[in-house]
C-alpha cells in the first residue's frame, strides 16, 4: 500500500478514535409511566427532562429507552431514559454503550440516593450498588463497579418499613420549592462532566 493511503487510513482511524472520546452516554434512572413521573425514585428522569426542556430537546422512543442528543463544544451527549423499568436498567445501558461505541469512562448514571440529605449531590467513579436495584443491574450487566454515577440525595426521612412508599412517593411542597435550583445545578454538573472531566467536576460539585 502506498504511503498516501496508509496515512489516509491512519488519519481516518484517529478521527474515529477522537469522535469516540467525545461521545458521552448520560443515563437517568427511573420507572416509566405517569404514576411514577414525580416520585423521588425518578429523579434521574427528572434531571434529564429538565435539561431537555432548557435546551429545547425532544426525546424519541427507541430500543430499550427514550433518547435525545445534545451537542456542546465538540462533545456529543446521548441522553437515555431506559424504558425497561428500574430493576432492568443495565440492559439498556449496555445496549446503547455498545451501539454508540461509547467508552465506559464516558458513561454517567443519574440516580436517587437515600443515604444523602435531600438535594445534595455526589459524583463518584465507582462503588457498590448501595441496595439500589437499578445500579445493581447495571453493575451485573457491565460486570464492573467502576462506572461514574451521579447520586442525587433524597434523604431517608421515612419510618421503619416505609422505604418503598417513600421512594415511590411524590416530592413534598417544600422539596419542590428547592428542586428547581438543584436541577439547574445538575445540568451544570452534566456539562462539566464532559467539558472539564470527572475529577474536576467532583471537586467543583460534590457536597454543593
N, C-alpha and C positions, 0 to 999 in steps of 0.2 A: 504494500500500500504506500502511495506517495506521501511525503511529509505533510503536504497541504491537507489531505484527507484525514491523516492522523490528528493533526491539530484541530481540524473541524470537529471530529468526533469527541476529542478531549474537551473542546470548548462547550459542546452541547451537554456533555456529561456534567461539567462543572456548573453550568446554568441550571440543570435539573437538580443537582445537589443543593445549590443555593436556594432554589424555589422551595425545596423540601424543608430547609432550615427556617424558612419564613412563613410556614403554614402552621396554624395553631388550632387545636380542637378544644373548644370550651363547652363543657357539658354541665347543664343544670339538672340536678336530680329532682324528681317529683313523681306524682301519680296523675295520670290523665283523667279527665272528667271534671265537669263543672263543680261537683260537690267537694272536690279537693283544691279548687283553684286558690282560695285564700287561706289555706291551712299552713301551719308552721312547717310541716314536713315538706311543703312545696316551695321553700324559699329559693331553691335552685332555679325552678321555672320562673319565679317572680323576678329574680335578678336579670335573667336573660330577656324576659318580656319588657322590663323597664329599659334595658339597654336598647332593644329593638325599637321601642317607642321613641326614645330620644334621638335615634339615628334614622327613623322612618324606614326600618327594615321590616320585611314580611316573611314570616315562617311558612314553609310549604311542607306538607306531609310527604315523606319519602320512606324508604325502607327503614323500619325499626325506630322511626322518630320524626320529629319536626325539625327542619333545617333552614337556616338562613346564613348568608355570607356577608362579611363586613371587611372592608379594606382600609388600612391606615398606615401611611408612611412606608409603603412597600411590604407590609405584612398582610397576610390573609387570615382572617378569623372565621372559622366554621363553628357556628353555634348549633348545639344539638340538645333537644329535649326528647329523651327516649320515650317511646310510647309502649314500652314493654312492662310498665309498672315498676315501682321502685326495686322490688326484690330481684328483678332480672335485668338490671341496668347494664351489667357487664357485656351482655350480648351486643347491645347497640354500640357501646363504646369500642369494643374490639372490631366490629364491622367497619365503622367509619374511620378508625385509625388506619386500618388496612386499606380500605378503598381509596382514601385520600393520601396514602403514603406519608403519614404524619409521624414524626419522631415521638417516642414516649415522653421525652423531656419537654415536648411542646403540648402536652395534654394537661388540662386543668379541670378538675371536678369540683363543682359547687354544691355544697351540702349543708344541711342543718346540723347543729351540734348542741346537745343537751348540757354538755359539760362547760359551756361558755356562757357568761352573762348575756342577756338579751342585747342584740345589736353589735356585740363585739365581733371582730373578725380576726382570723388567724390563718396564715398561709403556711403550709408545710410541704416538704418534698417527699415525705414517707411517713409511715406509721401504721398502726393497727386499724381495724375497721371500727373499733370502739363500740361494738354492738349494733352498728348501723348496717341494716341488711343490704342497702344499695351498695355501700362500699365493700361489703363482704363479697358480693357477686362480682364486682369489678376486680377485686383482688384475685378471686378464683379464676376469672376468665383471662386476665393479663398474666397470671402466675407470678405476681410480684406485689410487694407492698410499697415499692419505690415509684410512686407516681404523685404528681402535685395535686394537692387538694386545698380548696378554699372553704374553710369552715366558718359558717355564719351562726353566731350564738343565738339560741332561742331560750336559754336558761332551763332550769329544772324546777320551775315553780308549780309543782303538782304534788298531790298527796299520794301516799303509798297505794300501788295498784292502779293508778290513773295515768300511767305514762302514755299508753296508746291513745286514750281520749285527749290527752294534752297535745301530742304531736299532730294528731289529726283534727285538732280544734282550730278555730279561726283566731286571728290576731285580735287582741282587745283594742278598744278605742285609744287607750293610752299608747299601746305599741304602734298603732297606725300613725299616730302623730309623729313618731320618731323615725318610722320606716323610710320615708322619702329621702332624708339626709343620708341614711345608711345605704340605701340603694344607689344614690349618687356616688358615695364613697366606693361602693362595689364596682361600679362602672370604671372609675379611675383605676382601681386595682387591676382589673382585667386588661385595660390598655397598657398599664405599666408592666404587667407580666410579659407581654410580647415586646415592648419597646425598651424596657430597662433591664429585663432579666429577672429571674426568680429571686436571687439573693438581694438585689437592690429593692425589689418590691416587698420582700419580707421585712427588711429594715425600715422601710417607709410606712408600711400599713399595719403590721402586727401590733395588736393592742391599742390601735387608734379608733 
